[in-house]
Structures are given as structure tokens and as C-alpha cells.
Amino acid sequence: MKYIENNEKEEGCVFCNAQAREDGAANLIIFRGQRAFVILNLYPYTSGHLMVIPFKHVATLEELDSSTRAEMMELASQCMTVLRKTHNPQAFNMGANIGEAAGAGVPGHVHIHIVPRWGGDTNFMSSLGETRVLPESLEDTYKRVREGFESGQ
């Protein structure tokens, strides 16, 4: 119920705020690289929905230097490797919604989504009820994926 009832609006950029906090299940950061980090999506489409986010607060990929863009792609690849081991998905959606008109929930801080997918993971609850049903808690997903990154999977 805490998840559902939380209607507090966070001040500032949620990604900048998260990276300023100590890593753990509270801020959902899975891994920190040199120029970007991996975080569990607080409002996931499926279990294991991760995002790769640059430390630098910019709205578009072209505002980043090539080293940051390269690290983001390497982290996205690492996310898929870890998720294959921890969640055994059949496929992935990967992409970025850049700008509000494209559906970006945080339009000022560019990020890449990595969404594990399984056949039949969209059911009547998602399609008709506009509700997502996740088979595990965010805390359990965080623990599994964090352990996957730590073990070098």
C-alpha cells in the first residue's frame, strides 16, 4: 500500500537526487560506472525494468560526450547479460524516450530503458485495467539484479 499511496512529488530531478544518495534499496541504484549508472525503475513495466542514466543532467544524447554515450551502451548490454541470468527473459525492449512529446517521464535527464519481456507478459490487467501486475517486489528485484552485477554476470 505504501507504493500505491505515495503521492509526494519529489523536488528537483529524481535521477540527480537518487545519485546523490547512498546506494541501496532505498535509491534503487544497482551499479555506478565512471560516467553513468544503472537504476531499477520505480514504476516498472515488468520485473527487472532497468534504466541507464548519465551522471550529467542533460536532456538529449547528443549533449553527452562520446565516452559517456559509449559507457551507457556498454551498461545497457551488461544489464541484458545480468537480466538473462537473474530473470531468464525471452526478449528485451530497449530504448529512450527523448523529450516530453516522445513520452519521457523525466524529459530533462536522458536515460535508456532496458525492459525484459516474456511471451504473454501483457495480459488483460495491463490491456483493459490499465494496471501492471509484477510477480516480485521491487526490493526482491533489486537484490537479485544487484547480486548479478556484483558477481560479474
N, C-alpha and C positions, 0 to 999 in steps of 0.2 A: 504493500500500500504506500510506503514511503516514496517509491518510484513514481507511482500514479499521482499522488497528492502534491508532489513537489512543483510548485508554481512560482518559485522565486526566480527572478531574472537576474542573471549574473552581470555585474558591471564590467565593461571592457571586453576584450577578445577572450573567448573561452579557451582558445588554444594557447595564447600567451599566458593566461592565468594558470593553466594546467602545467606548462613547462616551468613556471616559477615555483611550483610546489615540489615537495619531496616525492619521489617515485613510490608508488604503492597502489593498492586497490582503490584508494580514495581519488587519485588523479587519473587512473587508468592508463598511465604511460607504461608500455611494455618494454621499450628499448630506446636508448638515446644514441644516435650516431654523432658525427662531428658537425654536421650541418642540418640534420633533420631528425625527427623522432617518430616512433610508431605508437599509436594510441588506440585503445579499444573504443569503438563508437558507443556513446552513452545511449543512443537511440538506434540500436542495430536493426537492419533488415533481416539478418539471420545471425545465429550464434557464430562468433568468430569474426564479425564485421570489424575490420581494422581500417585505420587511416594513416597515411604517411604525410607528415607535415613539416615544412621547413621551420627552423627556429626563427628565421627572419619573417616579419609580418609584412607580406606583400600580397596583392590581390591576384596576380597572374603569374604563370610560369615564366613568361619572357622577362619578368622583372628580376628573376633569380640568375645568379651566375651559373655557368655550365657545370661546375663542380657540384653545386647543390642539386641541380636537376639530375645529374648522374647518380648521386647518392640516393636521391629519392627513388629512382628506378631500381637501383640495387636493393634498397629496403623493401620495395614492393615485391620484388622477386623472392627475397628472403621470407616475407610474410606468407607467400603462397607455399613455399617449401615447408615452413613450420606448420601452417594450417593443414597441409596434406597429411602430416604425421599426427597432429593433435585431433583433427576433426574429420578426416577422411572424406572431403567433399568430392563430388563428381565433376565439378566445374567451378569457374570463377567469373564474376563480373568485376572489372577493374576500370576505373575512370575518374574524371574530375568534372565537377560542375563549376565552371568558372564564370562568375557573375550571377547576380540575382535573377536575371531573366532565364538563365540556364538551370535554375533550381538550387543554387548554392545556399545552404543553410547558414554558412559563415562566409559571406561574399568578400570580406576584406582580407582573409588569410587563406591563400590557396592550399589545397590538400588533395590527395589521391585516395579514393576508396578502394579497398580490396574486400570483396564480398564473396564468401564461399557459398556454393549452390549445390543443391541436391534435387534430383528428379522429384517433382511433387511438393517442393517446399512452399509453393504458393497454393493455398487451399481456400476454402470458402470464407474462412475468417479474414484473410487478407483481402480477398476479392470483393466480398459482399459486406462484411462487417467493418472494413477499414481498420482492422485490429491485427497486430502481429502476435504470434504465439511462439515463444522461444523455449526450447527444451531444457535450458540450463540458465542459472542466474549469471549476471554479469561478473560476480565475484568468482564463480567457478570457471567461467571462460577466461577471465584474467589470469587466474592461477595456472591453468593448462597452457595457455599461449606463452605466458612469461617463462614458465619452465622450459618450453620448447625453444625459446630464444636463448635461454641460459645454457642449455645443453648443446647448443650449436647445430640444431637440426636444420 
